């Protein structure tokens, strides 16, 4: 259960249709419907029943909406109290674990240094598409993610290019650079099947015409480096992660032809709140300095 689900429920109750609620919440209607249905399953009750093109609250739904309004009101009160306390307006920043781990390769560190009055709270997301959804829905104020992002009410500010490298167990003797066409010859570590990250991984290999030999699947990126060190297999990762892994003896080799992806700030269109504008400005300065 999360606050965004409660916002979706209240908007649906007030507007009478999930389509109108989705538009008001700046999110796709299927995403809003999934979130509401997931909350119904979690609570073990039905909040809405369909009446033609509209929806109607059940008795249990009316109780949930009343509670949700109180919860959201208390959250708003806490945020106002925080601003009165002089700490400034906070920034809810959506990012994947990889982006969080290196603080956006310094972007977020720069932001903290220049704007300590705006505290940052990370919103955990499993993929760049989840980052886009968190920003689009309002669950996050802004995001930092791999690009491209689907253009659905969002704008992006690229500020960095990240090279993808191959990490291999110590003593493997990988050629540097490593031909992409030979990736089928090494056992690979990657994310679990069924997620956005794995879909992107499979799509990349389909484009390259390579059938990967997957040795280990895990969505916990923290387990990848230990798995490589144990000799389970190799993995594709950004060079910034590879450089730290090389200190442990892991082989880090470039790919031929080179592969990589742009990283950027993702924000909703329209006027920007002060903390969001500050992060966007920091990203533009980094892009100009490249």
C-alpha positions in Angstrom: 0.0 0.0 0.0 1.3 3.5 -0.8 0.1 7.1 -0.8 -0.2 7.2 -4.6 -2.8 4.4 -4.5 -4.8 6.4 -1.9 -4.6 9.4 -4.2 -5.9 7.3 -7.1 -8.8 6.0 -5.0 -9.8 9.5 -3.8 -9.6 10.9 -7.3 -11.7 8.0 -8.7 -14.3 8.5 -6.0 -14.5 12.3 -6.6 -14.6 12.2 -10.5 -16.7 9.0 -11.0 -14.6 7.4 -13.7 -11.1 5.9 -13.7 -10.4 7.7 -17.0 -11.1 11.1 -15.5 -9.1 10.2 -12.4 -6.1 9.1 -14.5 -6.2 12.4 -16.4 -6.4 14.4 -13.1 -3.4 12.4 -11.7 -1.4 12.7 -14.9 -1.1 8.9 -15.3 -2.3 6.4 -17.9 -5.7 4.9 -17.2 -4.4 1.3 -17.2 -1.8 2.1 -14.6 -4.3 3.8 -12.3 -6.7 0.8 -12.7 -3.9 -1.7 -11.9 -3.0 0.3 -8.8 -6.6 0.5 -7.5 -7.2 -3.2 -8.2 -3.9 -4.1 -6.4 -5.0 -2.2 -3.4 -8.4 -3.9 -3.4 -6.6 -7.3 -3.5 -4.3 -6.3 -0.6 -7.3 -5.1 1.5 -9.4 -8.1 0.5 -12.4 -6.0 -0.5 -14.1 -4.3 -3.5 -14.1 -0.5 -3.5 -15.7 0.2 -6.8 -18.4 -1.4 -9.0 -18.9 -0.4 -12.6 -22.2 1.4 -13.6 -22.1 1.8 -17.3 -19.1 4.1 -18.1 -18.7 5.3 -14.5 -17.9 3.6 -11.2 -19.7 3.7 -7.9 -18.3 3.3 -4.4 -19.3 0.3 -2.4 -20.0 0.7 1.3 -16.5 -0.6 2.0 -15.1 1.7 -0.6 -16.7 4.7 1.2 -14.9 3.7 4.4 -11.6 3.4 2.5 -12.0 6.8 0.8 -12.8 8.5 4.2 -9.7 7.0 5.7 -7.6 7.8 2.6 -8.7 11.5 2.8 -7.6 11.7 6.4 -4.3 10.0 5.7 -3.5 12.3 2.8 -4.6 15.3 4.8 -2.1 14.4 7.6 0.7 13.9 5.1 0.0 17.4 3.7 0.1 18.7 7.2 3.5 17.1 7.9 4.9 18.6 4.7 3.6 22.0 5.6 5.2 21.6 9.1 8.5 20.6 7.5 8.5 23.8 5.4 7.7 26.0 8.4 10.6 24.4 10.2 13.0 26.1 7.8 14.4 23.0 6.1 12.9 24.0 2.7 10.8 22.0 0.3 11.9 18.4 0.0 12.6 16.6 -3.3 11.2 13.1 -4.0 13.6 11.6 -6.5 12.8 8.4 -8.4 15.8 6.3 -9.4 16.9 2.7 -9.9 19.3 1.0 -7.4 22.2 1.6 -9.8 21.6 5.3 -10.0 21.1 5.6 -6.3 24.3 3.6 -5.6 26.5 6.2 -7.4 24.3 9.2 -6.7 23.8 9.8 -10.4 27.6 9.9 -11.0 27.8 13.0 -8.9 24.7 14.9 -10.0 22.9 14.4 -6.8 26.1 15.1 -4.8 26.3 18.4 -6.6 22.7 19.1 -5.8 23.2 18.4 -2.1 26.2 20.6 -2.0 24.5 23.6 -3.6 21.0 23.2 -2.1 21.3 21.6 1.4 18.0 23.3 2.3 16.1 20.9 0.1 16.3 17.3 1.6 16.2 14.4 -0.9 14.1 11.3 -0.4 14.7 8.5 -2.9 11.7 6.7 -4.4 12.9 3.2 -5.2 12.2 2.0 -8.8 13.2 -1.2 -10.5 13.6 0.2 -14.1 13.7 3.4 -16.1 10.0 2.8 -17.1 9.1 2.6 -13.4 11.0 5.9 -12.9 8.9 7.5 -15.7 5.7 6.1 -14.1 6.6 7.4 -10.7 7.3 10.9 -12.1 4.2 10.9 -14.3 1.9 9.8 -11.5 3.3 12.4 -9.0 4.7 9.7 -6.7 8.0 11.4 -7.3 8.8 15.0 -8.1 11.6 14.2 -10.5 13.6 11.2 -11.7 17.1 10.3 -12.8 17.1 7.4 -15.3 18.5 5.7 -18.4 17.2 7.2 -21.6 15.1 7.1 -23.7 11.9 7.6 -21.6 8.4 7.3 -23.3 7.2 10.8 -24.2 3.9 11.0 -22.2 3.8 14.4 -20.6 7.5 14.1 -19.5 10.6 16.0 -20.5 14.2 14.8 -20.2 17.5 16.6 -19.7 20.5 14.3 -20.7 23.6 15.0 -18.7 25.9 12.0 -19.1 26.8 9.1 -21.4 27.6 5.8 -19.8 29.7 3.1 -21.5 28.6 -0.5 -21.0 31.4 -2.9 -20.3 31.8 -6.6 -19.6 32.9 -7.7 -16.2 34.6 -11.1 -15.9 35.9 -13.3 -13.1 39.6 -12.7 -12.1 42.0 -14.6 -14.4 39.5 -15.1 -17.2 41.7 -13.4 -19.7 39.0 -11.7 -21.7 40.1 -9.8 -24.8 39.9 -6.1 -24.5 37.9 -4.9 -26.4 35.5 -7.8 -26.3 33.6 -8.5 -29.6 29.9 -8.2 -29.0 29.3 -11.1 -31.4 31.2 -13.3 -29.0 28.9 -12.6 -26.0 27.2 -16.0 -26.6 30.5 -17.6 -25.7 30.5 -16.5 -22.1 28.0 -17.4 -19.3 26.1 -14.3 -18.2 24.6 -12.9 -15.1 21.4 -10.8 -15.5 18.1 -9.8 -14.0 15.2 -12.2 -13.5 12.8 -13.0 -16.2 9.5 -11.2 -16.4 10.7 -7.7 -15.5 11.4 -4.5 -17.5 15.2 -4.9 -17.1 15.2 -8.4 -18.4 13.0 -7.4 -21.3 15.5 -4.7 -22.3 18.4 -7.2 -21.9 16.6 -9.8 -24.1 15.8 -7.0 -26.6 19.4 -5.9 -26.8 20.6 -9.4 -27.5 17.9 -9.9 -30.1 19.2 -6.8 -31.9 22.7 -8.1 -31.7 21.7 -11.5 -33.1 23.2 -13.2 -30.0 21.6 -16.0 -28.0 22.8 -15.4 -24.4 23.9 -18.3 -22.1 22.4 -17.1 -18.8 24.1 -18.7 -15.8 22.6 -16.7 -12.9 19.5 -14.5 -12.6 18.9 -12.0 -9.8 17.2 -8.6 -9.5 19.4 -7.9 -6.5 22.3 -6.1 -8.3 24.3 -6.3 -5.1 24.7 -10.0 -5.7 26.2 -9.7 -9.2 29.8 -8.7 -8.2 30.1 -11.6 -5.6 28.7 -13.9 -8.3 31.4 -12.7 -10.8 34.1 -13.0 -8.2 32.9 -16.6 -7.5 33.4 -17.5 -11.1 29.6 -18.0 -11.9 29.8 -15.9 -15.0 30.2 -12.4 -16.5 27.9 -9.5 -16.5 27.2 -6.3 -18.5 27.3 -3.1 -16.4 28.2 0.5 -16.6 31.9 1.4 -16.5 31.4 3.4 -13.3 30.4 0.1 -11.5 33.2 -1.8 -13.3 35.9 0.5 -12.1 35.1 -0.1 -8.5 34.8 -3.9 -9.2 38.3 -3.9 -10.8 39.8 -3.1 -7.4 38.6 -6.6 -6.3 40.4 -8.3 -9.2 37.4 -8.4 -11.6 38.3 -8.0 -15.3 36.7 -5.0 -16.9 36.8 -4.9 -20.7 35.2 -2.6 -23.3 32.8 -3.9 -25.9 33.3 -3.7 -29.7 31.4 -2.1 -31.2 30.9 0.2 -28.1 27.5 0.1 -26.3 26.2 2.7 -24.0 23.2 4.8 -22.8 22.5 8.4 -22.0 21.5 9.2 -18.4 19.1 12.1 -17.8 16.8 14.0 -15.4 13.1 13.3 -16.0 10.4 15.8 -15.0 6.8 16.6 -15.8 6.0 19.4 -18.3 5.0 22.8 -16.9 6.2 25.1 -14.2 8.9 23.5 -12.0 9.0 23.6 -8.2 12.1 25.2 -6.8 13.9 21.9 -5.9 13.1 20.3 -9.3 14.3 23.4 -11.2 17.6 23.3 -9.1 18.2 19.7 -10.1 17.4 20.4 -13.8 19.9 23.3 -13.7 22.6 21.1 -12.2 22.0 18.5 -15.0 22.3 21.2 -17.6 25.5 22.5 -16.2 26.9 19.0 -16.2 25.8 18.5 -19.8 27.5 21.8 -20.8 30.7 20.8 -19.1 31.1 17.5 -21.0 
